Amino acid sequence: MSDDLNAMLEPGMLVRHPNRAEWGTGQVQSNINGKITVNFEQEGKVVINGSRIQLVPVFDK
């Protein structure tokens, strides 16, 4: 259930990590089998396990 919203994430979409606000906004690079690669402004490229972390879409940047 927690990965329902993550499953909708597509390359190019903007997201934030719910526990790492200091990473800034990230752009989804890929979303393959629940492994979401995101390029964050302050942290760089990070692979997120979508079954453990619910990324927060950003619509107002």
C-alpha positions in Angstrom: 0.0 0.0 0.0 2.8 2.5 0.8 4.2 2.2 -2.7 0.9 3.1 -4.5 1.9 6.8 -4.9 5.5 5.9 -5.6 4.3 3.7 -8.5 2.9 6.8 -10.2 6.3 8.6 -10.2 7.8 9.0 -13.6 11.1 10.4 -14.9 11.1 14.2 -14.8 8.7 14.5 -11.8 9.9 16.5 -8.8 9.9 15.0 -5.3 11.1 15.5 -1.8 12.4 12.9 0.6 10.1 13.0 3.7 13.0 12.6 6.2 15.7 14.6 4.4 14.5 18.1 3.8 18.1 19.2 3.5 18.5 17.3 0.3 16.1 19.8 -1.4 13.9 19.0 -4.4 14.8 15.9 -6.5 14.0 14.9 -10.0 13.0 11.3 -10.7 15.5 9.7 -13.1 13.9 6.2 -13.1 11.3 4.0 -11.3 12.0 0.3 -11.9 10.4 -2.4 -9.7 10.1 0.0 -6.8 13.6 1.2 -7.0 13.4 5.0 -7.6 16.5 6.8 -8.7 16.3 10.5 -7.8 18.8 13.3 -8.4 18.5 15.7 -5.5 19.7 19.3 -5.5 21.9 19.0 -2.5 22.6 15.3 -2.2 23.0 14.1 -5.8 21.8 10.8 -7.2 20.1 8.5 -4.6 18.3 5.2 -5.1 15.2 5.0 -3.0 13.5 1.8 -2.0 9.9 2.7 -2.8 8.5 0.0 -0.5 10.2 1.7 2.5 10.1 5.4 1.7 7.1 7.3 0.5 8.4 10.2 -1.6 6.5 13.5 -1.6 5.6 14.9 -5.1 6.4 18.6 -5.6 3.9 20.5 -7.8 4.7 24.1 -6.8 8.3 24.8 -7.8 
